Amino acid sequence: MAIMNVNPTRMQLTKLKKQLKTAVRGHKMLKDKRDELMRQFLDLIRETRDLRDKVESEINLCNDHFVNASAVMSKESLDASLLSPKQQVNIETEVKNVMSVEIPEFSTSTRTSDSGDIYPYGFAFTSFELDDAVLSLNNVLPDLIKLAQMEKSCELMSAEIEKTRRRVNSLEHVMIPRYQDTIKYISMKLEENDRSSRTRLMKVKDMLLDKAHNYSGKHG
Amino acid sequence: MAKNIAVIGDSESIKGFSAIGLDIYICDDSEHAAKTLRNVADTDNYAVIYITEEYFNSSQKERSRYEERLTPAVIPIPGVKGNIGAGTKRLSSFVEKAVGSDIIFNN
């Protein structure tokens, strides 16, 4: 039995009872939080897994396109075509609160609205394989950004679930039993004190009566 | 505040991203990549940093600083050499952390 180092007084007892009540309520709430977070996390991670599979296969396809492009163009002209971009993707982060976990929400905007600006080169001296490659990569981008958002959410939520689980466990298996044991210890100690003072009083009463009425009959 | 997207990796894998409007940081080896990741993430200009799986695996220490933060999100993507499974492994580690054992990816 693990009890706290406290004085067995009535005041402590009231205080501990109040703390126990708070602990039990906190435990229930944290448990609910953990369960709800877990439910949402599992849904999200399944979705993320599917999206990741999709994005990975798409990126592999894009890489194949680039390999094709580099097969028909020289490395120098390929690099020169790509390395002075016209387009710029900006990303706006909003914070969403899910069960007290802050997760990001990304929304994107491009510097120019012209969809043709993803080709930062003239078409005259480049191969159509390169156009394919750049276009396919551009098509992956929305999914790629969504993947980033979902993976970051998973990361933050898993950390929060771990923390909450630890709290729930420590309340359930350490704090609450300790409170209960200490409360039991104090109330038993108080009862014991009560009994001992009662017997002492009875004894004193006996002694006083004995003196007053001379019950023990020393003088016959 | 509008932020940008960065891509870190070897030249072959990532040069296409510059055309569609992402900032690319070309690295030749894992040490360089780890250093670049750190520099790029600390500028606070980027909400998302994609990094090729190969360099993702080798920059564990640098990445751990950004795990608890909202941004930047450091996300592994397959490079030109193909998929080596770092992304899936990462998701599986989240499940393990949250649930206690991996109940999603173990089949």
Interface residues (C-beta under 8 A of the other chain):
Chain A: M38 F41 L42 I45 R46 T48 R49 R52 V55 E56 I59 N60 C62 N63 F66 V67 S70 L78 D79 L82 L83 P85 Q87 Q88 V89 N90 I91 E92 T93 V95 E102 I103 P104 F106 S109 T110 R111 I118 Y119 P120 A133 V134 L137 N138 L141 L144 I145 L147 A148 Q149 E151 K152 C154 E155 L156 M157 S158 A159 I161 E162 R165
Chain B: A2 K3 N4 I5 S11 E12 S13 K15 G16 F17 S18 A19 I20 G21 L22 A47 V48 Y50 E67 E68 L70 T71 A73 I75 I77 P78 G79 V80 G82 N83 G87 T88 R90 L91 F94 V95 K97 A98 V99 G100 I104 F105
